[in-house]
Amino acid sequence: MVFYRRAGRHPSLLQEYHRYRGPGLQRLDHFNLFCPDVPRAMAYYTDRLGFRLTEYTVDRADRVWAAWLQRKGNVHDVALTTGAGPRLHHFAYWVPDPLAVLRAADALGGAGQVEAIERGPGRHGISNAMFLYLRDPDGHRVELYTGDYLAVDPEFEPIRWSLDDPRRQTLWGQRAPESWFQEGSPVAGFDGKPVPPQPVT
């Protein structure tokens, strides 16, 4: 994924409904990173960048294993998951409704691209969102996502989950494949070179 500070101007396609195809992607919603030390990364995002914790998972030793953090009142803008990293686990596009998730699955099936679906459709326990995970032609994991909740209440208490609770990951739907826990995309440093993943601490 490449971000640009400036880009050329293009006319709005907001009401060009005859051009719409696929599931109707609305916006880039969030990204999820594998991190070797989630508590340390979480402290950086909350203390230095002003993110707020909405949900988190703890392991049997009561150590934070994963964290969902937000800045704009949604469930999360970034999620941090324990794993060798830094690596990109996935990025997610918001779609307008659960039917858009199914429409994407139908479109892939109709195009003979079912193998691009890695996981879903289903509903997460964490975030309560409907999901479909795909692999793009370069192998990056992409989520189509909808139906989470707002976390704008200043007195919102973060929701705690146990790593042993299978509902945190999948309220309903098929279990995640092994690739889900192991595979991620490399990230580049400020010099443009891939950052070697560090082992979990």
C-alpha positions in Angstrom: 0.0 0.0 0.0 1.4 3.4 -0.9 0.1 6.7 0.6 0.5 10.0 -1.3 0.6 13.5 0.1 -0.6 15.0 -3.1 -2.6 13.5 -6.0 -4.2 14.8 -9.1 -7.8 15.9 -8.9 -10.6 13.8 -10.4 -14.3 14.4 -10.8 -16.5 12.9 -8.1 -18.2 9.6 -8.9 -20.6 9.8 -5.9 -23.7 9.9 -8.0 -22.4 8.1 -11.0 -24.4 5.0 -10.0 -24.3 3.5 -13.5 -20.6 3.1 -13.1 -20.7 1.2 -9.7 -19.4 -2.4 -9.7 -18.7 -4.9 -7.0 -19.5 -4.5 -3.3 -19.5 -0.7 -3.2 -16.4 0.1 -1.2 -17.0 3.2 0.9 -13.6 4.0 2.4 -10.4 2.6 3.8 -11.5 1.7 7.4 -8.6 0.3 9.3 -5.5 -1.8 9.2 -4.2 -4.6 11.5 -0.5 -5.1 12.3 1.5 -8.0 13.6 3.6 -6.7 16.5 6.2 -8.6 18.5 5.3 -6.6 21.7 1.7 -5.5 21.7 1.7 -3.7 25.1 4.7 -1.6 24.0 3.1 -0.7 20.6 -0.3 0.0 22.4 1.4 2.4 24.8 2.9 4.2 21.8 -0.4 4.6 20.0 -2.3 5.7 23.1 0.3 7.8 24.9 2.1 9.4 22.0 -0.6 9.5 19.2 -3.8 9.9 21.2 -5.6 6.7 20.2 -8.2 5.2 22.6 -8.5 1.5 23.4 -11.9 -0.1 22.5 -11.4 -3.8 22.8 -8.5 -6.1 23.8 -7.5 -9.7 24.2 -5.5 -11.1 27.0 -3.6 -14.4 27.2 -3.6 -16.8 30.2 -0.8 -14.8 31.8 -3.1 -11.7 31.6 -0.8 -10.0 29.1 -2.4 -8.0 26.3 -2.2 -10.2 23.2 -4.1 -7.9 20.8 -5.6 -4.4 21.0 -8.1 -2.4 18.9 -7.5 1.3 18.9 -9.4 4.3 17.5 -9.2 8.0 17.0 -12.5 8.8 15.2 -15.1 7.1 17.3 -15.4 3.8 15.5 -14.3 0.5 16.9 -10.8 0.7 15.5 -8.5 2.5 13.1 -5.6 0.2 13.9 -5.5 -3.2 15.5 -2.3 -4.7 16.9 -1.9 -8.5 17.1 0.9 -10.5 18.6 3.2 -12.0 16.0 6.6 -11.6 14.4 6.6 -8.0 13.1 6.2 -5.4 12.1 4.1 -6.9 9.3 0.7 -6.0 7.8 -1.9 -8.5 8.8 -4.6 -6.8 6.7 -6.2 -3.6 5.7 -10.0 -3.2 5.5 -12.5 -1.4 3.3 -15.8 -0.4 4.8 -18.8 -1.5 2.7 -22.4 -0.2 3.2 -24.1 -3.3 4.6 -24.0 -7.1 5.1 -25.4 -7.6 1.6 -22.3 -5.9 0.1 -20.2 -8.6 1.8 -22.3 -11.3 0.2 -22.3 -9.5 -3.1 -18.5 -9.5 -3.1 -18.5 -13.3 -2.4 -21.0 -13.8 -5.2 -18.9 -11.7 -7.6 -15.8 -13.7 -6.9 -17.7 -17.0 -7.2 -19.2 -15.9 -10.5 -15.8 -14.8 -11.8 -14.3 -18.2 -10.9 -12.1 -16.6 -8.2 -13.3 -18.4 -5.1 -9.7 -19.2 -4.2 -9.2 -15.5 -3.5 -11.5 -15.8 -0.4 -9.3 -16.7 2.6 -12.0 -16.4 5.3 -15.7 -15.7 5.6 -18.2 -14.5 5.3 -18.8 -14.3 9.1 -19.2 -12.1 12.1 -16.4 -11.1 14.5 -17.0 -11.2 18.2 -14.5 -8.4 18.6 -16.1 -5.3 16.8 -19.3 -7.2 16.1 -18.6 -6.6 12.4 -19.5 -8.7 9.3 -16.4 -9.7 7.3 -15.0 -11.3 4.2 -11.2 -11.7 3.9 -9.6 -11.9 0.4 -6.1 -12.1 -0.9 -5.3 -9.7 -3.7 -3.2 -10.7 -6.7 0.0 -9.8 -4.8 -1.0 -12.0 -1.8 -2.0 -9.1 0.6 -4.9 -9.8 2.9 -7.9 -7.4 2.4 -11.0 -7.3 4.5 -14.5 -6.2 3.5 -16.0 -4.9 6.7 -19.3 -3.5 7.9 -21.7 -3.4 10.9 -19.4 -2.5 13.9 -20.5 0.1 16.5 -19.6 3.6 17.6 -17.3 4.2 20.5 -17.8 8.0 21.0 -18.9 7.9 24.6 -16.1 9.5 26.7 -16.9 7.0 29.5 -16.7 4.0 27.2 -15.0 1.1 29.0 -12.8 -1.1 26.8 -14.1 -4.6 26.2 -11.9 -7.4 27.5 -11.7 -10.8 25.8 -9.8 -14.0 26.7 -7.6 -15.5 24.1 -9.3 -18.8 24.9 -12.7 -17.5 23.9 -13.3 -18.6 20.3 -16.2 -16.1 20.0 -13.8 -13.2 20.1 -12.5 -14.0 16.7 -15.6 -15.6 15.1 -19.0 -15.1 16.6 -20.3 -17.2 13.7 -18.7 -18.5 10.5 -15.8 -20.8 9.7 -12.7 -20.9 11.9 -9.7 -18.9 10.6 -7.2 -21.0 8.6 -3.7 -21.4 9.8 -2.5 -18.8 7.3 -4.5 -16.2 9.3 -2.1 -16.6 12.2 1.2 -16.9 10.4 1.1 -14.9 7.1 1.5 -11.1 6.8 2.9 -8.6 4.3 6.3 -7.0 4.9 6.3 -3.3 5.7 8.9 -0.8 4.5 11.0 1.5 6.6 11.5 5.2 6.0 14.4 4.3 3.6 11.9 2.2 1.5 13.6 -1.1 2.4 11.6 -3.9 4.0 11.8 -4.0 7.8 13.0 -7.4 9.0 10.3 -8.9 11.3 11.4 -9.2 15.0 10.3 -12.3 17.0 7.6 -12.1 19.7 9.1 -10.9 23.0 
